[in-house]
């Protein structure tokens, strides 16, 4: 079901970052370049570009508040704020947008992280204001694509944006990354993503051909029109595999995850925040909103295989994270593990597990984004900008706020009670156990492994004697405290008061289970029927007799 609204909130949320990106890119153009050795901090230098980008991102946040105000949480399972306009009628493609509760939370994650990434990048790119201006403009361009992919309700539109957002992502990694291998990491990311996208294109074309010729029209690719088609079982399985492979690469999921550690090691912390915490959610979001409703029979057929891969991802990512020496690469492997939890919740087909996956997409984005950005602050304080954990030690003594915020973000990633990820991880465990208890029992040790890699990293980097190179390191400044404080505050609020956010994921979870043709498993132990009855009263037995006031 789709509900429209008078004001085009979603279109404005898509267009405004494009305007802000253009304004940022054009700031200072034609007014000369600074002389050699000058960083360009004048009227049209780095300060102006940063201000334009930050103001543009904050205006987007204000627009998001308006979208939330127009969204009816009581009907979060329906797609609201909807618009449908003709785009390519000859192909059956439309500009169709709309969001349910999960989609709106992922839009919020996209919009909320961008101003924090801009603040975190305030002094990056080696003081070159031209590079910084281009970097910030590319971030805003990517924001427009991120919003679009989470609101697209036309399969063709979704595919186009799914592929188009690779362009700014590629340049953020290869053009503005760090280290001599950044271009290698960018090409590897691009090749993996393009391979998945091309396979998905075959699935999109095949899905279109499943629609009878007489029924094809200018809105054939609308998701609602493609849901419920009568499909040949073999064709449905092949199309599911085409979509799922693209989403598994994006997620990333074992064994098609190997691009992720290289990207996190060689991209800037801000770029990794957007790619891992937001863009990779396109994979799990696509599984939830396209694979399940479009291919319900094939989804049930593939569920055992997907659950096994999800459990492998959970354990594999956690184990490899423990052995990493590069802190950003370590954070990347933790995400392989966490995405396994999200996929496990989706493919166990229970409303609680699916709702937990929807919430975990949000919580993972915040906790892992905090880890990336705060780790970036620590790296910026090292004289050699080292990412090696062994080059740190005792940093908490000279930068206690930096150490404290990193610990909170890490403990949230380890699902400590009272922090955001705990709620969603417990929901995934409980929902999954109802249908796949063995999978949950095998995956549970990952919770202990998470505590090991978080506490071990914190111990090596922040405790003990301060290394000589860090003896004069300063603590977080006001800008950095703002970034860390917002993220840590969000982790605490979502961990202690999750109720309001649960209203956005509960109904979409129930809808997803219905779309795949499943129902929640019955409780293992039925509640006693007589527990609520007054003494001396018995209810109807199997023989149909009812006796009031009879002796026990």
N, C-alpha and C positions, 0 to 999 in steps of 0.2 A: 504494500500500500504506500502511496506517495502523497504527501501533503504539500501544497504550494503556499507561498506567502506573498504579500504585496511588494515588499522591498527586496531587491535582488542581493541579499547579503552575501551569498557565496560567490557570485560574480564579482562583487566589489572586493571581496577578500582575495580573489585571483588577480584582478587587474591592478590593485593598489601597489603590490610589491614590484610589478613591472614598471610602474611610474617612478617609484622610489629608486629602483635600480638604474633607470635612465638618468634621473637627477643626480645620483651619486657618481655615475660614470662621466657625466658632463661637468662635474664641479671642477672649475679651474682650467678646463680645456681652452686652449687658445690664449692663455695668459702667461705663457712661457714656462720653462722648466727651471728648477733650481740649479745653481752652479754645482760643480763637482764637490762632494763632501757636505752639501747643504741638504738637510732633510725636507725642507719645504714646509715650515710650520706657520707661514704667513697667512694672509687673509684667505687665499685660495689654496693653501697647502693641505697637509694631512688632516689638520683639525677641522676644516670645512667639510671635507668628504666624510669624515667620521661622524660629524654632527648631522649631516644630511641623512646618512644611512641610519643612524640611531633614531632620529625623529621619524623617519619613514617606517621603521620597524615598530616603534611605539604607537604610531597611528594605526597600524595593522592590529595591534593588541586591542586598541579601543574599538575597532570595528568588530573584532572577535567577541567582545563583551556584548555588543548589540546583537550578534547572531545568537549567543547564548540566551539573551533575554527573549528572543523571538521563538526559541525552541521549547516545545512542550515536553518536559521530562516524563509526564504521565503517559506519553505515547512514544517512548524512546525506541521502540521496535520498528516504527515506521520511518520512512525517509521523508524528512521535512525540509523546509526552506527550498523547495524544489523549483527548478526552471527547466523548460524544454523548448528548444528553438531549432529550426531547420539548419542543417550544416552542409551535408553532402547527400541530398535526397536520392541521387542516383545509386549510391552505395548503401542506402538505408541507415546512414550515420547521422546522429543528432548531437547538438550541444545540450546534454541533459545532465543536470547536477542535482544533488540532494544528499542529505546525511541522516543516518540514524545515530543513536547514542555513541556507539564505538567510533564511527567516522568523525563525529564532532570532537570527541576527546583527542583523536589523532591530529585533527586540524589544530586544536588548541596546543598540542605538543609542538607541532611545527612552528606555529606563530609565537609561542612563548619562548622557545629556545633561541630564535634568531637574534633578538636584541641582546641576549646574554652572550652569544657567540661574538657579536659585534663589539661588545664591551671587553670581552676577553682578548680580542685581537687588536686592541687599541694601539699597542706598541709593537706589533708584529711586522713582518716583511722587511726587517733590517733597517727600518727608518726610511725606506723608499716610499714616498707618499703616492707616487704613480702606481706602484704595485699594490699598495694598500687600498687605494681607491678602486682599482680593478677587482681586487679580491672581494671587497665589500659589495660591489655591484653584482658580482657573480653570486654571492651568498643570497642577495635579495631576489635575483632571477631564479635561483633554485627554490627559494621559498614559494614563489608563484606555482612552480611545477608540483611541489609537495602538496600544496593545498588542493590543486586540481585533481591529482591522482586519488586523493581520499574522498572527493565528492563526486567523481565521475559516475554516472549511472547509465552510460552507454559503453558497451564493450569495446567498440572501435575507438572511441575517445580515450578510454582507459589505456588501450594499447599504445596509442600515439604518444600520450604523455609518459607512459611507462618507459618508452624508448627515448623520448626527447630529453628527459631529465638526466640521461647519461652524459649529455654534452657539458653542462655546467659542472657536474660531478667530476668528469674527467679533467677539466681544467683546474678545478680546485685541488686535485691530487697532484697532477703532473706539473702544473704551472706555478702553484703557490705552496707546494709541499716542502719537505725538508729532507736533506740527505741526497747523495748521488743516485740512489735507487728509486727516487720518487717517480720518474718517468716509467720505469719498469713496472712499479706498482700500479700506476694509472693505466698502462696498456693491459696489464693482467686483469684488472677490474673491468675494463671495457670489453675485452674478449670474452670473459665469462658471461657478462651481462648480455652482450650481443648474441652469443650463442643461445642463451635461454630465451631471449626475445624473439629470435628467428623461429625457434621451435614453437613458441607460443603463437606466432603469426600463422603458422600452419594450422594450429588448433582454432584460431579465430576464423580463418577462411572455411575450415571444415564445419564449424558450428553454423556459419551463415548458410552453407549449402544444405544443412539439415532442415531449414525452413522451407516448406513447400513453395514452389515458384509463385503460386497464386496468392500466397499470404505475404510475400515480400513487399515492403513498402518503404516510405521515407523514414520510418522509425524502426526498422527491422532489428537494429543492433541494441535497442533499449534492453537493459538487463531484465526488466519485468516481462518483456515480450519473449525473451529467450528462455525464461524459467518455465519449467513444466513441459518442455517439448518431449514428444515421444521419440526416443533415440534408439538406434540399433545398439545392443549391448556392447558389441566389439568396438563400434565407432565411439561410443561414449567413453569406454575405457581409454582408447587412444587419445581422445581429446582431453580427457582428464590428465593423462600423463604429460601432454604437451603444456598445459597450463601449470601443472604442479611443478614440473622441472624448472620452468622460469621462476616460479615463486620460491622454490627451494634454493636456487642459486642466490636470489635476492635476500633470502631470509637472514643469514645463510645457514644451511643445514648440512651436516655430514652426509656424504663425502664431497660435496660441491662447495665447500667453504674456504678453500685454500687461498683465495684472493684476499680474504678479510685480514689476516694478521699482517700481510705486507702493506696493505693500505693504512692500517692504524699505526704502523711503525713509521711510515714515511709521509703521511699527511699531517697537517697541523692539528692540534687538539680540537680546534673549533670545527674544522672540516670533518674529522672523525665523529664529532658529536652529531653533526647533521646526517652523515652517511649511515652510521651504525644505529643511532637512536631514533632516527625518523625514516630515512629512505629504506632501510632494511625492513621496516614495518610494512612496507608495501607488499612484501612477500607473504607474511602471515595474514595481513588484511585481505589480500587477494584469495588466499586459501579459504578464508571465512566467508567472504562476500561473493566470490565467483565460483570456486571449485564446488563448494557444498550445494548451493542452490541450482547451479547449471547442470551438475553431474552427480545427483544424489546417489544413484545406484553404484556408480563407479567409486564414489567417495567411500561408501560402505565396503565395497570390494577391496579397496586399497588400504583401508584403515589398519589392519594388522601389520602390514609392511611399514606404513608411515609411523605407527607407534614404536616399532622396533628401532627405526632410524632416529626417532626423537629421543628415545632413551640412550642410544649410543651417543648422540650429540650432547646430551646432558652430562654424561660421565666423561666423554672424550675431551670436551672443552674444559671441564673443571680440572682434569688430571694434567692436561698440557699447560694450563694457566700456572700451575704450581711450579713448573720447571722453567718458566720464562725469566730471562735476565733483563729484557727491555720492558719498562713499565707500561708503555702504550701497547706493545704487542700482547702483554699479559691481559690488559683490559679487553683487547679484541677477542682473546680466547674465552674470557668469561661470558662474552655475548653469545658465542656458539652454544655454550651450556644453557644460558637463559632462554634463547630462542627455542631450544629443545623443549623446555617447559611449556612455552606458548603453543607450540605445535601439538604437543601431547594433549593439552586441554582441548584444543579444537577437534582433534580426531578421536576423542573418546565419546563424543556425541552425548554429553549430558549438559543440561542447562547451567549447572553450577560450574563445571569445568570450562565450558565455553565462555561464560561470563568472566571467570577468572583469567582466561587468556586475554580477553578484551581489556581487562583492568591491568594485566601485566604488561601489555604493550605500552601503556602510559607510564606505569611505574618504572619499568626497565629504562625507558627513555630518560626519565629524570635522574635516576640513580647512576646510570652509566654516563650520562652527560656530565653529571657532577664529578665523577671520577676522572673523565678525560680533561675537563677544564681545570680542575684543581691540580691534577698531575702536571698539566701544562704550566701552571703557576710555579710549581716546584722546579720544573726544568728550566724555566726562565731565570731562576736564581742561581743556577749552576754556572760557573765561569765558562765552561765549555759547552753549555746547553746539552749536557749528557742525558740520555734516556736510560742508561744502564742503572739498575737498582743498586748494584754494588758500589757505584760512585757516590752514594749518599750515605747518611748516617747522622743521627743526632739532630736532625733538622727541627724536631719539635722544641728543642731547647732555645733556638734562636727565632723560630717562627711558630709559636704555639697555636695561633688561630689557623694557620695553614695545616698543621698536623691534625688539629681537632676536626676540621671540616672534612679532610680526607678520610679520617677514621669513620665519621658518621656516614659518608657516602659509601665507603667500603662495607660497613656493617649492614647498610640497607641492601647492597648487592648480595650479601650473605643471608638476607631474609631474617634479620634480627627482629623479634616482636617489638612493636611500637614504631617501626619504620615502614615505609610504603610497601616494599616488595613482599613483606611477610603476608599481608592480607591476600594478595593475588596468588602467591605461591601455595598457600594453604587451600584456597578455593580450587586450584588446579589439582592438587593432591587428592582432596576429598571427592571432587567430581570424577576424577580418573579412576580412583579406587573402586567406585561403584560399578565400573564396567571392566577395568583392566587392573585388578589388584596386583598381579605379578609384576606388571610394568612399573607400578608405583613403588613396590618393595625394592626392585632393582635400582630405581632412580634415587631413592631416599639418601643413600650415602653421599650424593652430590652436595647435600646441605652441609655435611661435615667438611667435605673438600673445599667448599666455598669459604668456610671459616678459616681453613688452613691457608689458602692463597691470600685472603685479605689480611689476616693477622700477621702472617709471615712477611708480606710486603711492607706493612706498616712498621713492623719491628726493624727490618733492615734499613728502611729509609728514614725513619723518624725517631727511633730510640737509640740509646747508647751514647757514646761520646761523639761530639760533633766533629766531622771531618774538617781538616784545615781549610779546604776550599770553600766551605760553607760557614766558616766562623763569623763572617760579616754579613751573612744573608739577612735581609729584612723580612719582616712579616708582611701579610697582605695589606695593601693600601686600600683606600676607600672604594675605588672602582672594583678591585678584586673581591673585597668584602661584600659588595653588592651582588656580584655574580654568585659567589659561594653561598651567601646568606639566603638569597631567593631559592636556590636549589635545595639547600638543607631545610629551609622552612617548609617547602613543598613536600619533602620526604616525611617530615614530622606530621604535617597536617593530614596527609593521605594515610599515614600509618595509625594515627590516633583517632581521626574522625573520617573514616572512609565512607560513611553512609551516603552523603550527597552524591559522591561519584558512582557508587554502586547503582544508583537509580538510572544511570546512563547505560550500564552494561547488562543489567539483569534481563530486560525485555529482549534486546538483540540476541542474547544467549538462548532464550527460549525459542525465538523465531528460527535461529539456525538449526536447532535440533528438530523442529517441525519440518523445515525445508528438506532435510535429509531423510525424513520419514522414520525417525526414531522417537522413542519416548524415554523419559528418565527411568532407570531401573527401580523396582520397588525397594523399600527399605529392607535391610537384612533381618531386622527384628520388628515385627508388627507391635505397635503400642497396645497395651492391655485395654480391652474395651470396657472392663468393669472399673477401671481406676477412677473414672470421673462420676461413677454412679453412687448415690447415697446408700448407706448401709441398710440392708433389709429389702433392697429392690434388685431384681434380676431382669436382664433383658431377654428378648426372645432367643430361644435356643434353636438348634437345628431342627427340632421337632415342632417349632412354632408356638410352644407354650410360653405364657407370660404369667409370672406369679408375683404379686405385690405383698410385701409384709411377711413373706414366708420365712420361717426360721432358717438360719444358715446350717 
